[in-house]
Amino acid sequence: MAGKFELYTDKSGEYRFRLKAGNGEVIATSEGYSSKAGALSGIESVQRNAPGAEVVEV
């Protein structure tokens, strides 16, 4: 099963998303967004930029 993004509203009314792996484990969570459109743009950004993301040890 592929991973999925879950879009939700938090207790303070902000929109957030989390990325879940195929096994249901949360592997990323977003900041809060004031609009649904902003959260959807955040999801699109992760989808666009993550495939080639570099791994850096700090």
Secondary structure, DSSP 8 states (H G I E B T S, - for coil): ---EEEEEE-TTS-EEEEEE-TTS-EEEE---BSSHHHHHHHHHHHHHHSTT------
